[in-house]
Amino acid sequence: MLINPALVESAIVLAMVLCVHMAVWNQHSWCSIALVIQAFYVQHKWDRLLKSGGAVFQFRPAANSGIVPASMVMPLLGLALKEKCSASGNVYFERFSMVVTITGMMLALFLSLIALGITRPVPTNTCVIAGMSGSAILYTTKQTLTVSEVIEVLEVLLIFVYLSLIVLYLLPRCFTPGEALLIVGGISFIVNQLIKRSLNLAEVKGDPVNYFLPVVVVGSLLLGVFFALLFCFMESETWVSSLFFHMMTAVLGLGILMPWLSLFIGRHPIMWLLDFLTLNDRRLCLLGYWVFLVVLATCVVLHQNYQRQSGSKKHQASTVVRKYFHLIVVATFVPGLIYDRQLLHVASVGCLAVFLFLEYVRYFRIRPLGQLLRQLLTLFLDERDSGPLILTHVYLLLGMSLPIWLFPGPCVPKGILIGAGGLVPYAGVLAVGVGDTVASVFGSTMGEIRWPGTKKTMEGTATSVFAQIIAVAIFLIFDGSINLNSTYSWIVGSITLVAMLEAYTSQIDNLLLPLYLYILLLL
């Protein structure tokens, strides 16, 4: 009997939605159940469009549309954050979490409308179900959000519409519809929040560390869109174009982003960063250790390329070789999580900026490093890098960093979450660094029994769960701030659900798995 992996993937996501509904019992959680049901029907129609070639844009091949798992991330994230903020009495961030929830639902509904609009013949039953869930969500929005919050949701939706048109046109075959919803939706929300706070500087407050990420995201977006449009009309590989690229990057960074960031933190960003990095000897030791790991990762890349050039029959790096980088990232993040999370936050944002800049250099063939980066990174491509951009390493960084960036600091008065929440910052390390790595290595080398309908093995999944449980025990030993408070069954259940999602999803697991584990551990 053949089993459709998309059906199992949807069932796993539904189980996670029900877990959230049991922990957060309100009208928004009921709307999330309605949303996952309509997303399931829409995904079926969009998968049929992708197979027939009827989609408007070119999406990543060899993957389903991913509407169900992607549609539920932002609504569930908002519900989990709302629960924590409500328990801590933080009314401002409780309202903010409600905006996150409704925004995620509206973005998912908009994507569903697009899918139904281009489906021929028009699926009547799916339209009825989508209309019913949409009506429930709109009614809940009217009952729970103020006028200004509704306007904020519409602003994000407007940014998403224009940004998705630009990104999907400039970058064909880079995303599935679900991945585009997740990535472009997240960027749209960040852009709107940055604009909102820039227009209300008098109300700007909080940790300066939190303003680095939105400025870097917006700056990288502006740089990519500007040069993608510019190089449609001129050659990018010449020295003149390359010099112009570097000059404009410097102008954007030093002339726009630096002054913009200084408005938020109240002083020059470079001087603040120097004081921040040299605050104590521990930070200097961590920085030195991370520099060593960067050199080690570079040596791995150069060694693998040398083996290819010296006559090796392997033209692509194996799964085991690619997982070396997962281990290096785990070795990078774990000491930072234990000893200095603020430094890790800033360092990961800086690493994201460097990764995006180098990817632009490679994509546009900017001299002198563009062609060299193309040769070095080609060895590590897999089936997910079918578009013009190589995003696997960026997704790995995002998966490890998102739980740190999203950590609900304002909703945790003492800075520490009790119970399973103590593992929230470690969600990326557990799901991607440990779980995905062990599942891939053991599954590809020793796995024999495959999950029905997939290439993943039961041995890999079981070993993944076991390895994550061992990792939790190790974190308990070295991180005294973690107090699980007898929530072991919930932790094991959450890890198992996410491991099953890894076995059946065809989406980018480096991005999807940490977010779902983050949501479950936060409850």
Secondary structure as UniProt FT lines:
FT   HELIX           5..23
FT   HELIX           27..52
FT   HELIX           67..88
FT   HELIX           91..117
FT   HELIX           124..144
FT   HELIX           147..170
FT   TURN            172..173
FT   HELIX           177..199
FT   HELIX           201..203
FT   HELIX           208..211
FT   HELIX           212..230
FT   TURN            231..232
FT   HELIX           239..250
FT   HELIX           251..257
FT   HELIX           258..265
FT   HELIX           269..277
FT   HELIX           281..309
FT   TURN            310..311
FT   HELIX           319..339
FT   HELIX           341..364
FT   TURN            367..369
FT   HELIX           370..378
FT   TURN            379..380
FT   TURN            383..384
FT   HELIX           392..405
FT   HELIX           409..411
FT   TURN            413..414
FT   HELIX           419..426
FT   HELIX           427..428
FT   HELIX           429..436
FT   HELIX           437..446
FT   TURN            452..453
FT   HELIX           458..478
FT   TURN            480..481
FT   TURN            485..486
FT   HELIX           488..504
FT   HELIX           509..522
//
